[in-house]
Amino acid sequence: MATTAFKGNPVTTSGELPAVGTTAPAFELVGTDLGPVTSESLAGKKLILNIFPSVDTGVCAQSVRTFHEKASGLADTVVVNISADLPFAHKRFCASEDIENATAGSTFRSDFATDYGVKMTDGPMAGLCARSVVVVDAQGKVVHTQLVDEITTEPDYDSALAAVN
């Protein structure tokens, strides 16, 4: 188990993020079209897994905007925005923000949060994903991880983007 915080109070997660240098766990999420978003369908691409509690909070929404802005021009790179939000919420958010071609994945029918060690097991947001980032190279290896120390703060975008290169 790992520990993060929500408004200064410790929050435990279901496990640890995948270790750098290991093969990223396979995943299947639900996309905005209610179809699958899988690690298999994204194979051969570099992935930035932007993991957060809910797109309906300011910091989470900002992380989607910022990764979209900073990573949209990177070759063979896909940002996957992952939360327990229903696919409809992801779709509504992206439409209202004019974010096109964003990949969103809902964990609502998935073991992703447990498999990646990011499911918060206590605190007021228990059951949701802890804010974190996992960068996976085109060969499926984890090259960067960050469990953000405080859920109410943004991830380290620069380190994640540097790991893509």
N, C-alpha and C positions, 0 to 999 in steps of 0.2 A: 504494500500500500504506500501511496505517496500522500503528501500533505500540501495543500494550498490554503488560501484564506478567503473569506468573504467578509468584507468590511472589518478586517482585522481579527476575525474569529477563525480559528483553525477548522479546516474541512478536509476530511479524508476521502481519498479516491479508492476505487475498487482494485487498483493495482499500480503498476508502473508503466510508463510509456515504453514502447519498443526500444530496445537499445540501439544506439548508432552502430552501424556495421552489420546488423542482422537483416534478414529478409522481413519486409513489412508483412504483418498478418493480412491474409485475404479478407476482403470485406464486401458486403452487399448492403447498399442503402436504397432508399426510395427517392427517386427524382421528382421534379415538379410535374412531370407527366404521369406520375404514379408507376412508372417503369423502373427497372433496376438501374442503379449506378454501382458498378462493381470494379474491384481492382483489376479483374480480368479484362473488362471492356476498356480500361485505361492503360493497359500494359504497353510498355514502350514509351510512355510519356513520363516526364518529370512531374511529380505531384507535390503541391503544397496543400496539406490537409489543415484547413483553418477550422478548428474545433471550438465550439462555444456553447453557452447555455441556451440562449434564445435570441433570434434576430429581432425580437421586439424590445430589446433593451439598447440604450444608446451606445455603449461600448461595443457590443456585439455587432450592431449595425455598422459602426465605424470600421471595424475590422474587415467586414465584407467590402465596404467601399474602398478602403486603403489597399487591400490585396488586389482588388480588381484593377485599380488605377496603376499600381506599381508593377504588377505581374502580367498585365494583358499583352504586353509586347514581347514577352519572353518566348523564344522558340521552343516548341514541343513541351510546353509547361501548362498544366491545368491546375487551377485553384479549385479545390472542392470544399465548399462551405458546409460544415456538418454540425447539426444540432438535433435536438429532439422535437423541434417544431414540425408541425405537419407540412407536407409539401406545398399546400395552399399558401401558407404563411411565407415560405421562401419565394414562391412565385409572385405573390402580392408585393413583397418588399422589392424584389428586383424590378418589377414593372414600375413601381412608384419612384424608384431611383434612376430609372433609365439605364439599368445595368443589363446589357445584352450578353448573351452567350455565357452567362455564369452557370457553373455547375453546382447544384445544391443537392445535398443528401440528408434525408431525414433518417434518424435512428429508430423511428417508431415501430418498425418490424424487424429490428436488427439486433445483433449482439455486439455491434461495433464498440459501444461505450465500455463494455466489459472487456472485450478482446484487446482494446487499446489502453486499458487501465485508466480511463478518464471519467468513469461514472462516479459522481459524487455520492457517497454513502451516508452522509449526515449533513447537518446544517439545513437552512431554509430552502435550498435548491437541490436537496437529495433526489437522486434519480436522473438529474440532468447532467450534461457533459461539462467537465471543468475546462476553462479556457486553456487551450494548448495548441501547439503547432507541431506537425510532423512533416518533414520534407523527405520525399522518397525519390531516388534517382531513376533513370530510365530502365535500369536492370532490376528494380524492385527492392533495392537496399535502402535502409534508413540512413540518411546523411546528416540529419539535424532534428533535434527535439527540443521543445520548451513547454514545461508546465508553468504557466504564468503564476507567480507567487501570490498575487492578489487578483481574484476574479474580476474586480471592478476596474482593472487597468488593462491597457492594450498590450498585445504581444510585441516582441522585438522583431519588427518587420525587416529591418536591415540584415539581421543575422539569418533569418529564414531565406531572404532573397539571395544573400551571398552564398548560401549553401546550394542553391539551385545551380549556380555557375560552378 
